[in-house]
Amino acid sequence: MRTDARYGHATVDFATTNAQIQAAVNGAETALYVAPGFVAAAPDGTTTTLGRGGSDYTAAIFAGALGASQLQIWTDVSGMMTADPRLVRAARPISHISYQEAMELSHFGAKVLYPPTIQPVMHRAFHSGSRTRSPRRCRNPN
C-alpha cells in the first residue's frame, strides 16, 4: 500500500494503492491471498503505519480495491450492537446496517468500528445504490 510519509498515521494514496492491489491479484493463479495489515510504504519506500485500526482499515482497502462483495473482520466482540452492552442490559446485535449507518455509529463512539475503516467500501456501496449487510461481520473466534 502506498501512503504519504507520516509514520503512525499515514494517509493512503488510493489511486496508487488500488492499482497495486489489482495488479497483484488480477490474473494470478492463486485463490487465497495473505497480506499484512497496518504497514505500508511512502513513495520513497520507507515504512509507514496506518495508526489505530490499521489492520481492519487494510482489510477494507483490499475489499474496496477488489470490489469484494463482503468484508469480514474477526474480532473479540459479537458484532455491532444497539448500545454498549456493558452499559445497557437490553442491547441487541444489529443484524443488518447500511454503510452510512455504520459510519455514523463509529463517529458517535461505537468502538467496534474505527471511522476510516468503512470509507474504502462505503464508496462502492453508495455508487451501487445498495443497502447491504453490515460491512463488517464480527466474529468471536473463542
C-alpha positions in Angstrom: 0.0 0.0 0.0 1.2 3.5 -0.9 0.8 6.3 1.7 2.3 9.7 2.5 5.4 9.7 4.8 3.5 10.2 8.1 4.6 7.3 10.3 2.0 6.3 12.8 -0.9 8.0 11.0 -0.2 7.7 7.2 -2.8 8.8 4.6 -3.4 6.2 1.9 -2.8 7.2 -1.8 -5.9 5.2 -3.1 -5.2 5.6 -6.8 -1.7 4.0 -6.4 -2.8 1.5 -3.8 -5.8 0.3 -5.7 -3.7 -0.1 -8.8 -1.1 -2.0 -6.9 -3.6 -4.4 -5.3 -5.4 -5.0 -8.5 -2.1 -5.7 -10.4 -1.0 -8.2 -7.7 -4.3 -10.1 -7.6 -5.9 -9.9 -11.0 -4.7 -12.7 -13.3 -2.9 -14.5 -10.5 -3.3 -18.3 -10.3 -4.0 -18.5 -6.6 -7.3 -18.1 -4.8 -6.0 -17.2 -1.4 -4.0 -14.1 -0.5 -2.5 -13.1 2.8 -1.5 -9.5 3.3 0.0 -7.7 6.3 -2.2 -5.1 7.9 -1.3 -1.8 9.4 2.0 -1.4 7.5 2.5 0.5 4.2 5.2 2.4 2.4 5.8 6.1 1.5 6.7 7.0 -2.1 10.4 6.7 -1.3 9.9 3.2 0.1 10.2 4.0 3.8 7.9 2.1 6.1 4.8 3.8 7.3 1.9 2.7 9.5 -1.8 3.5 9.4 -2.3 4.0 13.1 -5.3 3.0 15.2 -7.5 0.4 13.4 -4.9 0.0 10.7 -5.3 -3.7 10.3 -9.1 -3.5 9.8 -8.5 -0.5 7.6 -6.1 -2.5 5.4 -8.8 -5.2 5.0 -11.3 -2.6 3.9 -8.8 -1.1 1.5 -8.3 -4.5 -0.1 -12.0 -5.2 -0.2 -12.7 -1.8 -1.8 -9.9 -2.2 -4.4 -11.0 -5.6 -5.4 -14.8 -4.9 -5.4 -15.4 -7.6 -2.8 -19.0 -8.5 -2.1 -18.2 -8.8 1.6 -15.7 -7.5 4.1 -15.3 -9.9 7.0 -13.2 -9.0 10.0 -12.9 -11.3 13.0 -12.7 -9.7 16.4 -13.3 -10.3 20.1 -16.8 -9.0 20.1 -20.1 -10.4 18.8 -20.7 -7.6 16.3 -22.4 -4.1 16.2 -25.0 -3.7 18.9 -27.8 -1.2 19.6 -25.9 0.1 22.6 -22.8 -0.6 24.7 -23.7 -4.0 26.4 -21.6 -3.1 29.3 -23.9 -0.1 30.0 -27.3 -1.2 28.6 -28.6 -4.7 29.5 -31.1 -4.7 26.7 -28.5 -4.1 24.0 -29.1 -6.3 20.9 -27.0 -7.3 18.0 -27.7 -5.3 14.7 -28.2 -7.9 12.0 -28.3 -5.5 9.0 -26.9 -2.0 8.8 -26.2 0.3 5.9 -22.6 1.7 5.3 -23.9 5.2 6.2 -25.4 4.0 9.5 -22.2 2.1 10.4 -20.1 5.2 9.6 -22.4 7.3 11.8 -22.2 4.8 14.7 -18.4 4.8 14.5 -18.3 8.6 14.6 -20.6 8.6 17.7 -18.4 6.2 19.7 -19.0 2.6 18.6 -15.7 1.1 19.4 -16.2 -2.0 17.2 -15.5 0.1 14.1 -12.9 2.7 13.6 -14.3 5.5 11.3 -11.8 5.3 8.4 -12.3 1.6 8.1 -15.6 1.9 6.4 -14.6 4.5 3.8 -13.0 2.3 1.2 -16.0 0.0 0.9 -18.7 2.7 1.6 -17.9 4.4 -1.7 -18.7 1.3 -3.7 -22.0 0.7 -1.8 -23.2 4.3 -2.4 -22.5 4.0 -6.1 -24.4 0.8 -6.5 -27.3 2.2 -4.5 -27.5 -0.9 -2.4 -28.5 -1.3 1.2 -26.2 -4.0 2.4 -25.5 -6.2 5.3 -23.1 -4.9 7.9 -19.8 -4.0 6.2 -18.1 -6.0 8.9 -19.1 -9.3 10.1 -17.6 -9.5 13.6 -16.9 -12.9 14.9 -15.6 -14.0 18.3 -13.0 -16.8 17.5 -13.3 -18.2 21.0 
